Amino acid sequence: MAASLLCRRKIAAFTISRVLNAYNVKLDGLHVELDYGGSAGVCNRNYSSRSAAKIDFTDLTSPHTWYPKARRKIRKVFLHVGPTNSGKTYHALKSLQSNPSGIYCGPLRLLAWEVANRLNKANVPCDLITGQEVETVDGAKHKAVTVEMADVNSDYSCAVIDEIQMLGCKTRGFSFTRALLGISADELHLCGDPAAVPLIEEILKVTGDDVKIETYERLLPLVPLKKPLGSFDNIQTGDCIVTFSRKQIYKLKKKIETGANHLCSVVYGSLPPETRTRQGCRQQCSMMQPVNLMSLWRVMQLGWD
């Protein structure tokens, strides 16, 4: 599969080069000369003396070269890896909060909204930027964004990329790769599953970054019951029930509230974050949505994982 992808990239690069040659287009760093049958146009852009290095924009096999601002730094990369509810994201956000500037990149609007709220409540002004909205705060030097909105043109003291294992996602992996290679930050904190470590190390071999791995253990044990739940009368405060359709969610909600005398919170993918928060299920619902599950949650008080 990797060989096939590399082959396609080389073919694409060859095709682009052939088109450029047909029109006598010469790429020399950021100096571009165009020649159309005798009439020539010259476009010069002098961004800085650092732009003198030549960049082959048709080489799709070296994406790390597309981000010269990040390559000028030797970034300190911290991999926070461990299971859910291990404190890895908590420690990364502590570093983000303590730095004079920073950016948080998450896979969900809900997570970006959570981080923006958290930082603003801690008197650290933070903007919220997602594909749906932009909420700016006066004097903010921090941003909480969905990963597709990651800013690779600014310098930051600290950056956090959450759920970094989504590098391997077929539909969104490119956004995480772009953020990993392109964000120009003195400190880059990556949070996710330990299985992603070999891939991240391989990608960062060519960047010259200083990589440190920090592993975490689950703070609370996850122990399966020795016998089935049985009746819904046995449900206790803090329990969570997961089901796989919206219709089933509301059916179980009604059954539990009428039979077990519990108030239930309902969470599924299309609910806006504000609604989820009012139901008291903020961080928990984000754990399920990436794997495309619909969930019926009992109100639970969990911290950042």
Helices and strands as residue ranges (DSSP letters): H 2-22, E 26-28, E 31-36, E 39-44, G 49-52, G 63-66, H 68-71, E 76-81, H 88-98, E 102-106, H 109-121, E 126-129, E 134-135, E 142-146, G 147-149, E 155-161, G 164-168, H 173-182, E 184-192, G 194-196, H 197-204, E 210-215, G 232-234, E 240-243, H 246-259, E 265-267, H 273-278, H 282-288, G 289-291, E 294-297
